[in-house]
Structure formats: C-alpha cells, structure tokens
C-alpha cells in the first residue's frame, strides 16, 4: 500500500531532510560525549536523557534524536512544508557548531592547549 503524499518528494527535500537528520545525530553524538566527560547541557530536556549518556545506554540518545528528526522530516514532507527544512538546518547547524566549540574547548583545557 502506497501512502499518498501531499507533494512529490523532490531531490531538494530529500537532501535537506537527510542533512537535518545527520545534523541531529551529530548534535546527539557531541552531547553524549560532553555529558559522558562531565560536561553540562544548556537544554533543560537533557535532565531526562542525562542518565542515558553514560554506560551501556550512551547511544540511545543518538538513536532517539535521529528517530525524532526523521519523524519531523516525514511530517514536514507529508504536510507539504518541506521548504521549512532549510530554516531548521540553519538552526541545528548553529547548535552543532556551538556543541563542537564546547567540546574543543574542553579538549583544549584537558590537554593544556590554552
């Protein structure tokens, strides 16, 4: 059974959706690493998954965040709002950049680069 889409899946929507999911996975990986080394997360929602960042459940955050991003992409494409993905990609790119800078600053302090 084929589900009808409100708009055809275009190449730009597929690329933007893939980029959005990839950036969310990168954000979750960086967050997981920062929480595992004792860092803090500015997002208050991290209270719920902070305990998952260590031990055997470390990558459950990555899986959950990737799945949620995929659900968002499918919903936007389904309702014909896939053009909003570029805006979401800009926002999550800023978040990934800031998380990367936090991680690098931690490494710089750890190894005495500063």
N, C-alpha and C positions, 0 to 999 in steps of 0.2 A: 504494500500500500504506500503510495507516494503522497507526502504531505504537500498541500498547495502553499506556495509562498506568496506573499503579497507583492513582492517584486522579485525579478530574477536575480540570482546570485551573480554578481558581477565580479570581475577579477580584482577591482579595487577594494570591494567589500571583503573578499577572501583574504587579500593581503593585509588590509587593516585589521581584520579580525584575528588573523594569525599573529600579527605584531602585538596586538593587545593581550592576547593570551600569553605570548612569550615574555612580554614585559612584566606581566603579573607574576609569572613563575620566577623571573629574575628577582623581582621585589621580594617574593616569599623566600627565595634562597638566601638573599642577603639578610633579610630579617631573621631567618632561622640561625644563620651564622652569628649575627650580632647578639641574639638572645643566648645562644649557646656559650659565648665567651664572656657573658656577664653584662652585655650592653643593655640599653633600655630602648623601648619603642615609644614614640610620641603618641601613637594611635591608642586610644583608650580600649579599643576592641582587642588589643593584644593581651589584656587580662585573661580573656577566655582561652587563647591559644598559647599563652606564655609557658604553661606547664608542658605543652607538647613539643617545645623546642629542644628539649634535651632527651637523651636516651634513645630508646628504640622507636619512639614516635616522632623523631625530628623532622622527617619528611612528610608527615601527614599534613602539615601546614601548607607545603608546596602543592600537594595533591588537591586539597580543599580549595585553595586560592585559584589554582588553574581551572578547576571544575566550575567555580563561580564565575570566572572570567568567560569561560566558554558558554555558560548559560546566558550571560549578558549579551554576548555576541549573537547567539542564536535568537534571543528575544528582539534585539535591535533589527536584525535582518528580517525576522518574521513580521514585525510591525512596520517595515518599510522605513526605518530610521537609521539605516546603516551609515549615512553621512555623518552621524554624530560620533562615529568611531575615531575620526581624526582628532576631535576635541579630547576624547578620553585618552587617546595615545599621547597627546601632549602632556596631559596631567600626570599620567603614570610614568612618563619619561622623566619628569621633574622629580617624582618620588624616588625612582630608581637611581637617578643621579645623586640625590641627597643621601640615600642609603649607602651608595658606593663611596661617597666622600666621608661619611661617618666610619665606614669600615676601614678605609685607607688611613684616616686619622688615628684610629685605634692601632692599626699595624705600625704606623709611624711612631706612636708613643711607645709601643711594645718593643720595637727594635731600635729605639733611640734615634730615629731619623730627624726628629725635631729638636 
